[in-house]
């Protein structure tokens, strides 16, 4: 058993090993965002945006450290943290806010990937039909529990790696001189670009919910950091390859940079490699949706002691309706922008929580003495 200060424990047969923290953190960070993030991070810092990826990566490691300190200090998960700091009622309100936030992450991934399918593969595809099939598939895996979702994360990392290795093809015909001068953007531009890249790195904060399900929580810390580091390296390499291949003017007209680069891959037995890449990526992004939905539906379960599947069905219906209402590129872009902003403020909220936990511990210690 894994006893926690949060007032609940997780049976050992439902837990995952500490090494799985690597795949849980990494697979949630690498999803639909990597298919077209290059254009957006280059808008502020130009080709110096690769520096902003390193800045964002360092910030993620600092936030991961704070999350572990938070969870070790309060015990349990995000629900326990909020109840410890804010009490039952205000803490409960904050928990519901973050349940909606995790749901928003799933909606953003789902609707953005449906757009990828519609733009590149099936232009006449009905949004609701693909979303329905995808959400039913997600429900099937979520019902299996976190261990099943973790297995999906492991497979998604294995499937995604070969696709990323094909970036070698555009490197052969790119121009390294595009990267020079190496540093000519201002600090403000680089920080602004790092903020834009937030959406690409979101997902690691779900550690706040699956932490109690890790067997050796102390040992998982290094694996979570390895996962974040691996993500940073993948985004860094992807950005550098795009910057080497595209000129700055070209990049501003390319919405899906990574998919466009897949078109360069040439095999005698496969004419349109990007179709295969998008098909495999459908599995890579599935854990994003499953983890987001699992975390979103688990919060009401923890708060109201109701079965998680009832909340899950409600959230699935909400996602199906919402994804169908967002029906054009402008609305999808607005959704991604809103999620980026919400995620950025959530990341700023983590240090606030950490400081408040330290204050609460000091206050309670003094009153206890």
N, C-alpha and C positions, 0 to 999 in steps of 0.2 A: 504493500500500500504506500501511497505517496501522501502523507499527512501534510496539511498546510494550515497556516494561521487563518486562512480565509473561511474556515468552517466547513470544508468539504474535502473529500479525498477521491482520487481516481484509482479504480482497480488496476492492478498491474497488467492484466490481459488487454487493457485498452490503451496502454502507454506505448511510446516509441523510444528507440534508443537515442542516446545523445547525439550520435553522428547524423541522425535524420534532421537535426536542426539546420544543417548545411543545405539540404534539399528543400526544406520548408521555407527557409528565408530566400534562397536564390530563385526557386521556381515561381514564387509570388512576385518577385521583382522583374523577372524577364518574361514578358508576355507580348501583348499587342503593341506596347509602346515602342519596342525596339524596331518595329517594322517601318517607322517613319519619324523618329525623334530628331534626326540630324538637321533637318530644315529649321526646326523651331529653336534649337539651342544656338544655331549659327546666326539668328536674326540680330542678336545683341552684340555678341563677341566675335562674329565672323569665324574664321578658322582657328582662332584662339580658344574656341569653345571647348576644345579638348581639355584645357586647364580647368574649366568650370566643372567638368565631369570628375576630375580628381578632387576638387574642392567639395563637391556634393558627396563624393565617396567618403572623404574624411569626416564630414558632418554625420553621415550615417553611422560610422563606427562610434562616434561620441554618443549619439542617441541610443545606440544598442547598449553601450555601457550603462547609460542612465536607466534604460528599461530593465536591465538585469538588477541594478541596485534597487529600483522601485519594487520589483516583484519579490526580491529577497527580503526587503524591508517590511512589506505589507503582507506578503504571503498570498497564495492563490493566483488570481488573474486580474484583469482590468476592473471587473466588478468589485473585487475585494479592495483594490487600491482606492477606487472612488468612495466606497463605503467607509474606509478607514480615514480618509482625508475630509470628506464632505458630510459624512453621516448617511443615514438610510434614505432620506427623501431627496435632498439635493444630489446626493450620489446616484440615486436611482434615475433622476432626470438626466444626468450626464451620461449614464450608461445607455439610455435610450437614444441619446444624440449619437453616440458612437455605434450603436446598432444600425442606425440609418446611414452613417458614414461608411461602414463596411458593406452595406447593401449598395451604396452608390459606387463603390469600387467595382463590384460585380457587374452593375449595370453598364458602367463605362467600358469595361472589357468586352462584355457581350455585344453591345451595340456597335462598338468600333470594329470588332472582328466581323460582324455581319456586313458592315460596309465594305470591308476588304473583299469578302466573298462576292458581293454585288458588283464591285468595281472591276475585279480581276478575273472572276470565273463565271458567275451566273448573273448577268445584269438584270434579268427579269425575276430574280428570286424574291419571293414574298418574305418580308422581314419576320412576320409573326410565325410563319411555318418553320423557318430555320431556328428561330429563338425557342419555339415550343419543343422541337426535337432536342436541341442542345440543353435546355433546362431540365427536361425529363431525364436525359442522360446524367446531368449533374445531380439530380435528386437520387438516382440509383446509387451513385458513388457516395454521396453524403450520408445516405441511410446506412452504409457499411461502416461508418465511423471514421475517426481521424486516421486510424492506421491504414485504411483503404486509400484515403486521400493522400497520405504520405507516400504510399506505393506509387500512386499516379505521379506525384512530384518527382520521384526518383526516375521513372520512365521518361517523363517530359524532359528532364535534364539530359538523359542519354540520347533521346531523339533530336533534341535541339542542337547539340554540339556539332554533329556532321554538317548541318545546314550553315552554321556559322563558319565552319572551316572552308566553305566554298567561296568565302570572301577573297581567297587567294587569286581567283580569276580576274576580278577588276584591278587588283594590284599590278598585274602584269602589263596593263595598258594605261595605268594612271600616271599622273605627273606629281612626283614628290615635291616639286618646287611650289605647289599650291600651298604648302604648309608654312612657307617663309613669307615674311619674317615670323619667327617662332612666337614672339611676344610683342604685340603692338596695340593690344586692347587695354583700356583702362580697368582699374580694379572694380569700378562700378559696373562696367559692362560684363565683366567676368562673373560677378556676384549675381547680376540680373539673369545671365544665362544659366547659372547654377540653380536659381529659383525655378526657371522654366523646366529644367531637367528633373524637377521634383517628381512629376508624374511617372517618369520612367523608373524611379527608384522606390516608389510607394509599394507597400506590401509587407515589408519587414516588421512593421508595427503590429502585425497579427500575432507576433510572439507574445503580446500581452494577453492573448486568449488561449493559445495552445501550450503555453509554458507549463501548466500543471500536468500535462500529458507526457512530459519528457521524464524518462527514468532517472538519469543522472544529470540533474539540472546544472550543477556546477561545471561538469565536464562539457556540457552543451555550449557553454559560452564561447569557447574557441571555435567551435564548428559554425556557430551563427556568424561570427566575425569572418571566418573563411568564406562563407556563403556570400556575405556582403562584398568582400574583396574580389571574389570571382565575378560577381555582377559588375563591379566597377571596371574590371579589366575587359569584360566583354563589350560594355558600352564604349570604353575608350578605343578599343580596336575597331569597333564598328564605325565610330565617328571618324577615326583617322582614315580608314579605307574610303569612306564616302567623300571626305575632303580631298583625298588624293585623286579620286576619279572625277568628281564634278568640280566645275568652276563655281565660284560663289554665285554668279548669276544663274547658272543652271540649277543649282541646289534650291534656289528660292521657288522654282517651278516644279519641283519634285516632291509630291506629297508623301509617297511611300518609298523612301530611299533604299531600304534594304531589299524590298521586293523588286524594285527596278534593277538593282545590282544582280539579282538572281537571273534576270533575263540574259545576262552575259554568259552564264554557265552553259557550256556547249558539250553535249555528249552525242555520239552517233546514234544511240538507241533512244534518245529522249529529246524531242523538239522544243517543248515548252517546260523547262525545268521549274519555272515559278509556280506552275500548277501543282507539281509535286510538293514544293516547299510550303505552299499555303495549306495543302492537304495535311501535311505533317504538323504544321503549326496549329492546326485545329486542336490537336491533342495537347500541344504545349500550353495553350491558353486555357484549356479546360480546368486544370488545377487552380488557376487564378479565380475563376468563378466559383468553384467548389469551396475553396478556403474562405473566400469572402462571405459566401452564403452560410457556411458552417459557423463562422464567427458571429455574423449578424444574428442568426437564429439562436445561438447559444446564450447570448446575453439575456433575452427574455426568459429563457428556460431557467437560468441561474436566479433571476430576479423573482419570477412568479411561480417557480416550481411546477411548470407545465411541461408537457412533452414537446421535445424540440421539433418533431415532425409537423405539429400543427402550425407552429410559427413558420417553419420552412415552406409549407404549402402556401401560406399567406404571402410570403416574400416572393415565391416563384410567380404567383399571379401578378403581383405588383411589377416584377421585372418584365413579364410578358407584355403587360399593358403599356408600360413606360417605353420599352424598346420599340413598340409599334407606333407610338405617338411621335417619337423622334424620327422624322422621315426624310430629312435632307442633310446635305453636307454642312450647311450653316448651323443647324441645330446640334449635329454631332460635334462640330468644332466647339460650340458653346458648352456642351456637356463636358468635353475634355478640359476646357479652360476652367470651368467651375470646379471640377474634381481636383485639378491641379492646385487651385487656390485653397480648397478645403483641406487637401492633404498637406499643403505647406503650413497652414495654421495649426493643423493637428500636430505636425512635427515640432512646431514652436511650443505647443501645449505640453509636450513631454518634459522639457526642462522646468516648466512651471510646476508640474506635478511633483517632480523630483525635489525641488526646493521646498514645496509645501509639505512633503512627507518629512523632510529633515526638521522643519519647524514644528510639525505636529508631534514628532517623536520627542523633541526637546521639551515641549510643553507638557506632554503626558508624563515624561520622566520626572520633571520637577514636581508635578502634582502627586505623582506616586510616592515621592520622597517627602 
